C-alpha cells in the first residue's frame, strides 16, 4: 500500500510542477481534471444516448468473459485428454506446442480477414492467445498424477471414464483456475490490442481514440479502471478456487 | 497345487534383459507372504505382475483357478508406500470411492439411500483401522501413519481376494510402524485376508509373515549380468511364527 501511495504522491508533485509552469498542461492532468473527465465519460452522451464508460466496460467484459469461458472449456477437455491418454499426447502434444509458439498478435490480421472486424475476431484472438498455454499446463499437471493413484483407482474397480471423472477432473480443476488467473494478463493484452485496431466500443478502443487528443485525463483513469477490473477478476477466481477445492490449498504451518 | 494364486514357470523379460526367471509358486488362501530381497531382484516386478501392471513374457498366473487378468482390478487390493490415497477426497470419500465405482458406472458417485448405506460401510471400515474421528480430514492433514491406515481401509472396502502391500510401512517412524504391524496382523486374522507384502525390513518380514519369499538371482554372468533373472531363491514356510529367524538369511546376496 505504501509504495502505491508514494507513487501517487510523486505523481501529484510532478503534475503540480508542470501546471505551475503551464496551466494548460495535458501530459500530467490534475486529479480534478481527471475526476471531471470521468464524470463526463460516465454521463449519457445526448448524441449516442449511451454513457461511454458503461458501454466500453460492458463491451470489453463481454469479449474477455466469453473468450475466457471458451478458452477454459477447451483447455479442460484438451488438457484432460492429453494428460490422461498417452496416445493422444504423442499425436497432438507437438501440435499444441507448435501452436503455442505462434505470436497471437501476428495471427490477428488473418482473424480479421477470416472473421471480419466484428466481435468474433477479437474473441478468437484471446482464445488463440491463452488456450495453448493453458492446455499444456493442464496436460502436464494431469500427466503428473502419480501412477500409484491411477492403479489404486483401478484396483477399486474404477473404469477409465470413472478415473477421468473422479480422479483426474477434480485434481485438474484448481490447477485450471490457477492457470486461468495467470492467463488474465495476456488476455487483457490481446483484448486491448484487438480493440485498438478495429472496434467502435471498448476500453482499449477508447484509450487509443482519445490518445489522438493527448487526453491523459481520460487515459489514466481508464488504465486504473482496467487494472481494477483485472484485479477483481483475479481475486474472484482465487476465492472460488479456495472455496471449491480447499484440499488443494492446505494452510501453511501447523 | 491348488493354491489361491499360482505361478507356473513365469518369466519376465524386457528385450534381452531377464528380470524374473522360472517363478514357480503357489500362494495359499489366508497366508501372509512376505517378500524380501536386494534391490533390483525383481520384487517390484513380481508385485506388478500380480497387480496386473505387467504381463508375464512366458508362463501363466492363475487366481482362484482362472487366468489372472493382466490389468488392475477389484479382486486385488493394493497399498503403496506413497500416493495411495486421493488427495482431493476426505478420508471418508476415499474409502467410499470403491463402492461409488462399483455402484455408479456413469457418475462414479452413489446418491440417496445407496450412498448412505455406502457411507455407513465406510465409517465401519474407518473405525476398524482407527480413523473414526478423522473421517472428514483430507489426506494432507494426516500423518504418514494415518494415511497408510486410510489406504488399507480404502483397499479393503472392495473385499479383494488378495491384498498387496508394497513397502507399506517403509516411510513411517519406528513407533508408528509397530502400531501398523499390530493393525495389519489383526485385520489379517479377523478377516481371513490373504496378504502379500514386499518389504526391505527382514525383521518385519519374519514378524508378520506366515511365509517368507526371498528373491534373488540364482546365477550370475559377470559379462552379461542382465541375462539372468531373479526368482524366489529361498522359501520359508513359518508354521509357528518365529520358527526360522532372520539369521537364516544372513548368507543372502553373497
Interface residues (C-beta under 8 A of the other chain):
Chain A: X146 X148 X149 X151 X152 X153 X154 X155 X156 X157 X158 X159 X161 X162 X165 X166 X167 X170 X171 X245 X246 X247 X248 X250
Chain B: X51 X53 X71 X72 X73 X74 X76 X77 X78 X80 X82 X83 X84 X85 X86 X87 X88 X89 X97 X98 X100 X101 X102 X105 X106 X107 X108 X109 X138 X139 X140 X141 X151 X154 X155 X157 X158 X160
